[in-house]
Amino acid sequence: LRGLLTRTSVPRDVVDYIVYGTVIQEVKTSNVAREAALGAGFSDKTPAHTVTMACISSNQAMTTGVGLIAAGQCDVVVAGGVELMSDVPIRHSRKMRKTMLTLNRAKTLGQKLSLISKIRPDYFAPELPAVAEFSTSETMGHSADRLAAAFGVSRLEQDEYALRSHTLAKRAQDEGLLQDVVPFKVPGKDTVTKDNGIRPSSMEQMGKLKPAFVKPYGTVTAANSSFLTDGASAMLLMSEEKALAMGYKPKAYLRDFVYVSQDPKDQLLLGPTYATPKVLEKAGLTLNDIDVFEFHEAFAGQILANLKAMDSDWFAQNYMGRKSKVGAPPLDKFNTWGGSLSLGHPFGATGCRLVITAAHRLKKEGGQFGLVAACAAGGQGHAMIVELYPQ
């Protein structure tokens, strides 16, 4: 938030509303949007709320901001997302939680000692947060492995795509294209000035890794999966009239968006396939009108499975109720500055990164329309059309 204020010089008191996305919530700061806003020096008169929608939480934050502006409720909204994967909340077991709450209500020393005497060693086993579906108890990695198998995506194809992501991200970083990282001093460590998960390897090195989820025959590994990282993002949203009145030249329009949901077991990660044709139809565009594609890379297998599904008439007809396929985005327009596989995936923050990257790529490449898409836990998905503001 402070980085956004510095970059844009927007007066704090002009911001009407702040909305943030996050996934793994810290109990002490459950409305992290409000706490962060106060910490960044925004007025205590500026309302703020937090949304959660798994990997598309900051997408939801952005579109909530768009809705507030479209409804005439606000002129200026700050939207973003945050995830602190290096310090996730770890709970006591349910037995221990129940005992401690009862202990808190005990009035006499005898009552307290009686409760303490009932504590057993297994009470101390912690409950770790898991990237797993509540409805199916299946981890996202298992779903990615099964999805890759269902669409015939080989281990070789996944490793090749992952290497592509890291290679393109490294090139973009070296060329100064990843310009939106705000330096951050990590307590007790060095200042982070750039994305630090970009590690181009080799097919040989990647081929040595064992399956991470479905053992021993799975194809999803640590190298072809997005890695978890800390991260936060922020974006300044305004009505065009307000932006021009304040002397700002917008980067892009957020033109249209859709949310979709489907079977959380077999189609958990196919959100982009379902969302893309819907958002194109809503915006009156075709796949050929899109100059820049920015898709969230949860797993290389997930990306490649989506591309195959999007290019399948059979899938469109049998699962989507459509007469024909939407078509697969051409790779020369697809995630050409890297993606979540190489830049990392702080759950709640990724959506804003996708949108801003799309806007910057449009400006750099002289395009007009960008399409952002992402899958999310729960079998949900999102797609958005970004249009470059006239230069």
Protein Blocks (a to p, Z undefined) as FASTA:
>chain_A
ZZmmmmnopafklpmbdcdddfbdcfklmplmlmmmmmnopafkbccddddehjllmmmm
mmmmmmmmmnomambdcddddddfklccddddfklmmmmmmmmmpmbfklmmmmmmmpcf
klmpccddddddfklopafklmmmmmmmmnopafklmmmmmmmmmmmmmmmmmnopammb
ccdddehiacdfbdckbccddfklmmmpccfklcckbfbdfklcccddddddddddddfk
lmmmnopacfbdcfbdcdddddfklmmmmmmmmmmmmmmmmnopafklpmbdcdddfbfk
lmmmmmmmmmpmklmmmmnopabdebjadfklgoknopfklnopafklmmmmmmmmmmmm
mmmnopabdcdddddehhiacddddddddZZ
